[in-house]
Amino acid sequence: MGWLVLLIVAVVVVAAVLWGKKYFRREIERAKRINRANKNN
């Protein structure tokens, strides 16, 4: 029973990370560009 709960939690975490990457990709890229621009100054 414990391994089943662990498996479900792992699947939920992976799904959340993939969804977050898909949803926030533009924001992450924008933040990276801003950070690079600030480092060059």
C-alpha positions in Angstrom: 0.0 0.0 0.0 2.8 2.4 0.9 4.5 1.9 -2.5 1.2 2.7 -4.3 1.0 6.0 -2.5 4.6 6.8 -3.3 4.0 5.9 -7.0 0.9 8.2 -7.1 2.9 11.0 -5.5 5.7 10.6 -8.0 3.3 10.6 -10.9 1.6 13.8 -9.6 5.0 15.5 -9.1 6.2 14.6 -12.6 2.9 15.7 -14.2 3.0 19.0 -12.2 6.6 19.7 -13.4 5.7 19.0 -17.0 2.6 21.1 -16.9 4.5 23.9 -15.2 7.2 23.9 -17.8 4.7 24.0 -20.6 2.6 26.7 -19.0 5.5 28.9 -17.7 8.0 28.4 -20.6 7.5 32.0 -21.9 7.9 33.5 -18.5 11.0 31.4 -17.8 12.6 32.4 -21.2 11.7 36.1 -20.5 13.3 35.9 -17.1 16.5 34.3 -18.5 16.8 37.1 -21.2 16.3 39.8 -18.5 19.0 38.1 -16.3 21.4 37.9 -19.2 20.8 41.5 -20.1 21.4 42.6 -16.5 24.7 40.6 -16.3 26.1 42.3 -19.5 25.7 45.7 -18.0 
